[in-house]
Amino acid sequence: MNEHLQKLTDRIADQFGLQQYHLKNHSIFRQSNVFNETIYILNMEWFPNNSPHSEDGFNPPGTAVIDADIHSGRIRRIIFSEDTTYAESGFFPDPQKETAIEWMEEMTGLEFGRQFRLVDEGEDNLLFQAAVDNVPVYPSGTIEIQFNAQGELTLFSIDGTFPQEDQIRWEPFNLTLEKTEPVSRQQIKLLEIPVEAEKRWLPVYGPTTAFLTNDGKRSFSFEEVEKRVSFVEKDELLMWKEPADDIFAEEEVDFSLEVNEEQALARKPDPDAHPLTEGEQDKAVQEAVRFLQRVFPDDSGNWRLTSIYRQNGYVFVELQPSKPSNRVVERKIRLVLDKEDLHAVSYLDNQVIVDIFSQFDPAGPVKLSTEEAFETLKNHIKVTPVYVYDADHSSYILCGKIDSEYGVDAQTGELVALNEL
């Protein structure tokens, strides 16, 4: 192990009282965040000393799995297997909320109330979300902590991103329901939702989540806010005249994000964070057509390419039917391309999931207009302040999140709770 990594593991052993443990395995993984920063994580498996050898390959009870940022030294995750720990006492907090929060502030360098807020409190666990002065942020970050029956910490994790002071555009929240009504109207969509208990599709008007800037001039969909740096939205109908004269040979893919020490210590940028060039996009479209010619030769004009993006060391192409339905479960193909020459190596087809609902009774006739549905819903639409990361300006901007917990039955006009469908 490299000297830098050895010092990091030695510090972690001392920091968390792992005197009764030894480092059994370690590996390094790469990930990128919403700020387009590449982070290298050291994953460690600490086995209890004198633990029995496991014949089935599972870690022994009490194994400590710890993830740490190689360069900052910050801990990202601690898990003690089977709710058992042999760590020395005094190195972790007790289950008291105030004590746990103080410990998490020290661990993360974040300030409670200022950069993260409590969203759920159980008997033995606490869940927090990224925030700006208790206002939620998107994309979000989460912090979780759990304790066993003896009051010992068995899990700590921090995922996602948390805003820093210099990334915030401070301003008072000015949006009201009246100001957001034009956007709210546009968000009402007719959807067909499967009702499993009745084996049928139910037509429902429901609002799709949107974010409106505090000045009311720009709006974003939930998908736009959550999208990857390399994400490119497309809308291309794929057509061809003849089937291909060869067959598609699927290759083995490896979605692992593991890297070697040299790459990690050199801080090489994550290839997934690189934008797709125009040439790469054009080649991806051509390869999608070639794939369909080989696998679905009679489907010319039946598929539309909707997006291209990098993920897990590959380039993904999203394909959807050219005549989409209103059903929330719809056919989709994710085509996997080699990142070097962009040839198709594999694909993920959700046909099996679609088939599960193929025997459901179709949705009945819609008797309600979109306007009528909005009138029923408008008093149940919420506008809440949130901070949304604006990648173009590398800052968080204040927005109103527009959504609702309810929908309207498009046949009866009755209000329905969406989480009960």
N, C-alpha and C positions, 0 to 999 in steps of 0.2 A: 504494500500500500504506500502511496506517495506520502511524503513527510507532512504536507499540508493536511491531507485527509487523516493521517494518524493523529495529529494534534487535535483535530476536530473530534474524533472518536474518543480520545482520552478526556477531553473537556466534557463531553456529553456523559461519559461514565461517572465523572466526579459531580457534575451538575445535578444528576438525577439519582445518585446513590445506588449505582449499579455494581457495588462491590461483590455481590453474590452472582454476578453474570459474567459471561465471556462473549465476545463478538464472534458469532458463528458464520454469518454470511453478510455480504454487502454488494451493492450494485448502484449504478448511477443512471438517473433518468433526466431527460430534458423536457421542458415545457415552456410555453410562452403565455404572457398575460395580455389583458386588454390594452395595456400601454405599449404593446409590441416589444416588450423586454423578454429576453431569454433567461430562464432560470434553470440552474442545474441542481438536482436534488440527490443527496446521498441517502439511499435506503439501507438501513441496518437491521439485522436480526440478532438480538442479544438473547442467548439461551441461558437459563438458570444453570449454575454450576452443579455437576453431578446429576443432571436430569437424565432420565432413562432414554435410551435410543428408541426412536419411533420407527416401527416397521412399515407403517402406512404412509410415511412421508409427511405427516402433519407435525407442526411445531409442538413441543411439549407445553403443558399448561404453565402460564406465567411468562412465556416468551415475550420480550419487549421488542416491538417493531417500531423503529423511530426513523422519521424522515427529517432531514435538515438541509437547508439551503447551503450549498458548499461555500459560496462566496460571502454571504452575509452572516452565516452561522445561525440564523433564525430557525427555530424548530417549526416544522409544518405539521407533524403528526406524531402522536405517541399512542400505541395500542398495547395493552397487556392482554394476552390471549386468555380466553376462558374466565374472564373476570378475576384473574389471579395475579398478584404481584409479589415479588420478593425484593423490591426496592427498599432501601433503608428508609426509616421514618424521618420526617422532617424536611424532605426535599420537595414534596408536593402539598397543595393546599387541602384543607378539609372541605366537606360539602357545604359549608356556610357560604351563601351567595356573595356576601361582601368580600370574604377572604379569597374566594375563587376568582372574582373579578380583578382584585388587586394583583393576583398571581398572573392572570392572563394579560393584564396591562404590561407587566414586567416582561413576560415572554414575547409579546408581539410588538411592543413599542407603540401601541395604539392607546388612545384615551377613551374610556367608557363615556357614552353620552355624546362625545364629540365625533368619534369615528366609528363606533359600533354601538348597537342597542340590543336590549334583551327582547326576544320575540316569543320565547316559549320556556316555561319553567316546569319541570317535572319533579318527582320525588328524589330522583338520583341523577338528573341531567339538566343542563342549561344550554339553550341555543340562542346565538346572537347573530345579527345581520349587520353588514356595512351600513354606515349612516353618516350624515353631516348634520351635527346638532340634532340628533334623533330623527332626521328626515331620511327615508330610505334612498339608496342609490341603485342605479342600473348601469351596466351589469353588476350583479351583487356579489358580495363576499359573505362567507359564513364562518362562525367559530362555534365549536361544540365541545362540551366537557361532560364526562360521565364518571360516576363513582359506583363501586360495588356495595354489597350489603354491609361490609365492614367500614364503609366510609372512605375507602382508598380509591385514589384516581386510577381509572383503567382506560380512559380515552381522552385525548385532547387532539383537536384538529382545526386547522385554519385553511380555508380554500377561497379562491377568487381574489378580488382586489379590493383595496380600501383606500379612499381618497386621502391625499395629503393636503395640508393647509394651502400651499401655493397653487393647487390645482382647482380651487373653488372660485367660481364667480358669484360673489355674495350679492343678494338683492331680495327685497320683500316679495312675497308671493301675491300676485295680482289677479290670478285667474278665478273666474266664477263660473257657475253652471251656465249662465246666460252667454258668457263669452265663448264657452267651449261647445255650445249647442250645434253650430254648423259642422264641426268635426265629429261630434257624437252621432249626428244623423248619418254621416258617411260610413260610420263603423258598424251600422246594423246590417248583418248578413243573414241570409237564409241558409241554415245548416240542417242536415239530416243526421240525427244522432241515434245510434242503436240502443234500443231498450231491451236488454237481455231477458228480463223476466217475462216480457210479452213477445219476444222473438219478432220484433218489428222495428222499422225505421220511423222515427218521429221527426216531422219537420218543425224546426224551431228557429225563430228569429232571435239572434243573440248578438251582443256587441263584441267586436274584436278589440283587444287592448291597443291603445294608442297613447303617444306622448306628445303633448303640445307645449312648445316653448312659452316661457312666461310672458313674452311680448305678443303671443298669439300668431306669429308669422310663419312658423314652421311646425310640421308634425312628423312623427316617426312611428313606424309600426314596431311591435315588439321584436319581430324578426330582424329589423334593421339595427336595433340597439344591440342585439345579442350576436350579430354576425361576426365572422372572422375577418382579420385584416385582409386576407387574400380573397374574400368572397366577392364574386362577380355575378350579379343578377342578369339572367338572360330570358329571352322569350322567342325561341327559334323553332319553327315547325321543321321536322326532319323528314326528308323525302328522298327517294331513289327510284330508278327505273328497273334495275335488275338486281336479283340476289347476288351475294358474293359467291365466288367460285371456290372458296375454302371454308373450313369450319373454324369455330372459335375454340381455341385450346386454353382452358383456364389454368392459371399458374398459381402456385402457392404464394400467399401474401404474409407479410410479417408487420403487424401494426405496433410492435413493441417500440417504446420510446427510449430504450436503453442505449447508452453511449459509453465510450471508454474514458479512462482518466485523462488522457491527452486532450480529447475534445472538450471535456468539462473544464479543465484548468486553463485552456486557451480561450474559454468563453466564446466559442464559435456561435454565431447567431443561428437560431432555429430556422431551417429551410422553409418550414410551414408559414413563417411570417412574411416571406417574400411575396410581393404582389405578382399576379399573373400578367405577363406581357400580352400584347395584342396577338403576337405570333403564336404564343402558347394557347391562347383562347381559341384561335382559328383552328389550330391542330386538334384541340380537344373536341371541337364540334365535328370535324371530319372523322375522328376516331369513333365518336358516338354513332355516326351514320354507318360506318363500316361494321361496328359491333351489331347494330340492328339488322343490317343486311345479312349477317351470318346467323344470328340467333332467332330473329323474328322477321324472316325475309318477306313475308306477306303483309307486313304492318306499315308500309310506306304511308306517311301522312297521319299515322295513328299516335305518334309520340311527339312531345314537345320538350326541348331542352330548357330547363328553368334556371340552372345555376352551375357554376364551376368554382371550386375552392381547393385549397391544400389542407391535408389533414393526415397525421400519423405517417408522414414520409411519402405520401402518394397524392395524386390529384384526383378529386372526386367530381363526377358529373351527375347531376340530378336529372332524371327523366320522368315525366308524368304524361298521362293520356292527353291527347290533343283536344279532346272534348271532355273536360273535367265535369264531375258531378258535384252536388252540394254535400256529399257524404263526408263525414269527418275521418272516416277510414277509407282511403282511396289508394289505388294501385300506384306504386312508386318503384323505380329502379335506381340504385346508386351504382354507377359504373366506376370502377377503380382503374386508374391509369398509372403506369410507371412514371415517376417524376422526371426521369432523364429523357426518354424519347417519346413519352406520352402514348405508348401503345397500351391497349386494354389488357389487363391481367386477370380481372375477376369482376364479379358484380353481385350486388345484394338486392334480391327481389322480395317484396313483401306479399307476394301472391298468396302464400299460405295464410297469412292473417286476413286478407280480403276474403278468402274462401270460407273462413269461419262464419262470416256474416252473409254469405251468399244465399242461405236458405231463409233469411229473415223476410217477413212480408214487406213489400215496398211501401214507401210513405204515401199517405193519402193525399187528396188534392188540397192545395193551399187556398185558404179562404180569406186570408188577411193580407193587406198590402204592407210594404215596408213602412210607409208613413203611419199607418194605423198601429203597427207594432211599436214604432218609436214613441207615439203618444202614450202607449201603455207603459213603456219602459222608462221614460225620461225622468220620472221622479225616483227611479231606483238606480240611476247612473251616478257614480261617484267620481269626483275630481279631487285627487289628493296630491300634495306637493311631493316631488321626488327630484333627485339630482341625477341627470343622465350624462354619461361620458361622451363628449364630443371629440372624436378622434381627429377631426380636421383642425381643431384648435388646442388639442391636448389638455382639455380642461373639462370640469363638470359644470353643466348649465342647469339652472332651475327650470323644471317643466311641471306640467300637470299630467298625472296619469289618469286616463279616462277608461273606466271599465265598470262592470257590474257583475253581481253574483247571480243575476236573474236573466231569463230569456222569456219569450212569449210563444206559446203553442200556436203554430201558424194555421191550425184548423179550428181551435176553439176560442182563441184570443186570451186564454188564461195565462197568468203569470206562473212561471215554473222556476224552481231553484236548480241552477245548472249542476251543482255538486251532488244532486240527488238522482241525476239521470245516469 
